Amino acid sequence: MEHFFSEQHRLIASVSAIKRYLYSRLDWNERCIGILGARGTGKTTLMLQHVRERYGDSDRALYISVDSPYFQAHNLFEFAREFHQFGGELLLVDEIHKYPDWAIDIKAIYDSFPKLHVVFQVPAGCKSPDKRLI
């Protein structure tokens, strides 16, 4: 998990300070937020800015991209469980559409860890197996 925190710190250090209009319109207190938008519109930047602004260098929030080779061999739900047990409060998941059956894992995380907030982003046009998720 330390690798993911290091990656997050590296990304946050290079993220723009200019906020998109959506930043202030989101209710970041919701337990589960799905951000839908075209590629290159700032969805990742939005998530990283939120981590920087609300959590700073804390290990209570973690940004991950599931197109990482790590998630080809590891389960997202189990990763979320470990992060939650570690004291995590907010898990931000990028490129969720590249993870097989992603809607099942997001729903299981939501149902299993009531104190863990999840923000995920998907590109416009992505099909979810569960229409309630997008």
N, C-alpha and C positions, 0 to 999 in steps of 0.2 A: 504494500500500500504506500510505502514511503516514496516509491518511484512516481506515483500519481500526484502526491503532494509536491514533489520537486517540479514536475511538469506544469502543474497549476501555477506555481510561483513564477516560473519562467514565462508562461503565457500572460499572466496578470501584469508583469513588469513591462510588457510591450503593448498592452491594450490601450486604445485611444481613451482620452478623457471626455471626448465629445459623445454625449448620450443621444440615442435615438429617441424619437417621440414616444415610442412604446414603453420605454423604461419607467416613466412616472405613471403610466396608465395601468400597469400591472399591479395586482394585489399580491405582493410577495409573501403575504401571510397565509395564502392558500396552501393546502397540503400537497396538491398536485397541480402543476401548471404545464400545459403543452403549448409550445410556441411554434406556430406554423408560418412558414414564409419561403419565398423564393431563395435560391442559392445566392450568397453574396450580399444579403440585405442586412447583416449585422446580428443575427441570432446568437452566434457564439460570443461576439463582443458584448452583447447585452447580458449574457449569463456571467461572463468574467467580470464585467463592471460591477454587477451585484455582489459577487463574492468579495471583490476588493473593497467596496464601499461599506458593506454590512459586517463582514467577517475579518477583513484584513489578513493577517498572517495566521489566523486561528486554524486549527485542524478540525473545526466543527462543520466546515463546508468543504465539499470536494467536487471539482469539475473533472469529468472523465469523458473520453471519446471512445465509444464502443467499436469504432473501426480499427482500434488498436489490436495488434496480433494477440495480445493477452486474452481478449474476449473470444477468440476462436477456440480457446481451450478451457476457458473459465466461465462459469455461470453468473449472469448479472444479478440474479436474486441472491445468490450466496455472497457475492461481493457486497451488495447492499446490507446483508445481514452482518457481515464482518465490520463494515463501516459504522453501522448502527451500534454494535457492541463496543466499538472503539470510542463511542461518544458522539458520533456524527449526528448532525441535525438537518443538513441540507445536502442532497446529492443532485448534481446537475449533470445530465446525460446528453451528450452531443452525438449526432449521427445515429440516432436510435434506429432508423429505418434499415441500417445495415446489420442489425442484430436479428437473427431468426426468431419469429414469434415474440417480438418485443412487447406487444400489448399484454400478453400473458404475464410476463415478468413485471411490468409496470404495475399491473393490477394487484399481483401478489405482494409486491413491495408495499403498495398503498394499504392493502388489507392487513398485512402482518406487522407493520411497524408504524403505529399511529403517531409517534412523535417524530418520525422522519419525514421531512418535506422533500418532494421530488420535482425537479424542473427538467423537462426534456424538450428537445427540438427536433422537428422533422421538416424536410423541404415540402413546399407546396406540391400537391399532386400525389403525395404518399398515401398509399392505401393501408388502413389499419384493419386487422381482422375483427376488431371490436369498434363499431361505429361510435360508442360512447367516449372513446379516447381522443378522437379528433373531429 
